[in-house]
Amino acid sequence: MLVVNRFRVDEGAGGSGEAFRADLEATHALLAARPGYVGGTIGRNVDEPELWVLTTQWVNVGAYRRALSSYDVKVGAVPLLSRAVDEPSAYEVVEPGATLNESSARQT
């Protein structure tokens, strides 16, 4: 599974892109240390440098959710992750011929 967290950093309001970058790298390192982590990258938008992204890949959604519930991640990463743009962030990887998770109403 793929997780995309986007951030908007307002450097004009006393923020610092370099400070945010350091915090984002620390968050990425905490996530990368968790079981089920496959890979990830940090990026900055070339046209709007106040936009940053953290992408991570996980073996499955359970590994990602367990990573978020670990103590180290709750204390060291969740405060920064909570600053992400409020939008869905978890995606399934689409591969040729793969059956996709289909949206449907839950049975009661």
Backbone torsions as a table, in degrees:
resi	resn	phi	psi	omega
1	MET	NA	156.9	-175.7
2	LEU	-120.5	134.3	177.5
3	VAL	-120.2	129.3	-179.4
4	VAL	-121.4	113.3	175.8
5	ASN	-111.6	121.0	178.9
6	ARG	-106.8	145.4	-177.6
7	PHE	-133.2	144.6	172.6
8	ARG	-115.4	118.0	-176.3
9	VAL	-109.4	115.0	-179.1
10	ASP	-89.5	94.2	-178.7
11	GLU	-71.0	-21.5	-179.5
12	GLY	-73.7	-17.0	-178.5
13	ALA	-99.9	34.6	178.7
14	GLY	86.6	1.0	178.5
15	GLY	-79.3	164.3	179.6
16	SER	-133.2	123.7	177.1
17	GLY	-61.2	-37.6	-179.9
18	GLU	-69.2	-39.3	177.4
19	ALA	-65.7	-42.0	178.5
20	PHE	-63.5	-42.0	179.2
21	ARG	-58.2	-44.6	179.0
22	ALA	-61.6	-42.7	178.0
23	ASP	-64.6	-40.2	179.9
24	LEU	-67.3	-39.5	176.9
25	GLU	-64.6	-38.6	177.8
26	ALA	-65.9	-41.4	177.3
27	THR	-61.7	-45.6	179.2
28	HIS	-59.9	-42.6	179.9
29	ALA	-62.6	-40.9	177.9
30	LEU	-62.7	-44.3	178.9
31	LEU	-65.8	-41.2	-177.8
32	ALA	-63.5	-23.4	-179.4
33	ALA	-80.9	-7.2	-175.7
34	ARG	-86.5	146.5	176.7
35	PRO	-59.7	140.0	178.8
36	GLY	93.5	-7.4	176.9
37	TYR	-71.0	133.3	-179.7
38	VAL	-106.4	-41.8	-178.9
39	GLY	178.6	172.7	179.3
40	GLY	-176.2	165.0	179.3
41	THR	-145.2	158.2	172.5
42	ILE	-114.4	138.3	179.1
43	GLY	-139.4	160.4	176.3
44	ARG	-131.3	134.8	-176.8
45	ASN	-65.2	132.9	-176.8
46	VAL	-75.0	-26.3	-179.4
47	ASP	-94.7	-31.2	178.9
48	GLU	-129.2	87.5	-172.6
49	PRO	-63.4	-8.3	175.4
50	GLU	-80.7	-7.2	177.3
51	LEU	-95.1	126.9	179.5
52	TRP	-123.7	158.4	178.0
53	VAL	-141.1	143.0	170.6
54	LEU	-122.4	118.8	175.3
55	THR	-113.1	137.4	175.5
56	THR	-133.8	151.2	176.0
57	GLN	-120.4	142.9	-175.5
58	TRP	-132.5	156.1	179.8
59	VAL	-65.9	-31.6	176.9
60	ASN	-165.3	171.7	-176.7
61	VAL	-64.6	-32.9	179.2
62	GLY	-62.2	-41.5	179.1
63	ALA	-62.6	-40.8	179.1
64	TYR	-65.0	-45.6	-178.9
65	ARG	-65.8	-37.9	176.8
66	ARG	-66.0	-37.4	177.6
67	ALA	-60.4	-44.8	-179.7
68	LEU	-65.0	-27.4	-177.7
69	SER	-90.1	-3.2	178.5
70	SER	-70.8	150.1	-177.0
71	TYR	-58.6	-48.9	-177.3
72	ASP	-58.8	-41.3	-179.8
73	VAL	-72.0	-40.2	178.1
74	LYS	-58.6	-42.6	-176.4
75	VAL	-80.3	-42.1	-170.9
76	GLY	-99.1	-19.5	-174.9
77	ALA	-119.2	-36.6	-175.8
78	VAL	-59.5	-37.3	177.1
79	PRO	-56.8	-40.7	177.6
80	LEU	-74.1	-42.4	-179.7
81	LEU	-61.0	-29.2	179.0
82	SER	-69.4	-12.6	177.1
83	ARG	-87.8	-0.6	-178.8
84	ALA	-65.3	155.1	174.1
85	VAL	-56.1	134.4	-176.1
86	ASP	-76.2	93.4	179.0
87	GLU	-158.1	158.9	177.1
88	PRO	-57.1	140.4	-175.1
89	SER	-123.4	-13.7	-176.8
90	ALA	-98.5	129.4	-177.7
91	TYR	-129.9	145.9	171.0
92	GLU	-88.6	143.9	179.1
93	VAL	-78.2	129.1	-178.6
94	VAL	-96.7	117.0	178.1
95	GLU	-118.0	151.6	-178.7
96	PRO	-53.3	127.8	175.9
97	GLY	79.1	-3.0	-178.3
98	ALA	-74.9	144.0	174.0
99	THR	-79.6	127.2	-177.4
100	LEU	-92.5	154.0	174.4
101	ASN	-66.3	123.3	-178.0
102	GLU	-103.1	137.8	179.0
103	SER	-74.1	129.7	177.1
104	SER	-154.2	157.9	178.5
105	ALA	-68.0	144.0	178.1
106	ARG	-75.6	144.4	176.6
107	GLN	-82.8	140.2	179.6
108	THR	-101.8	NA	NA
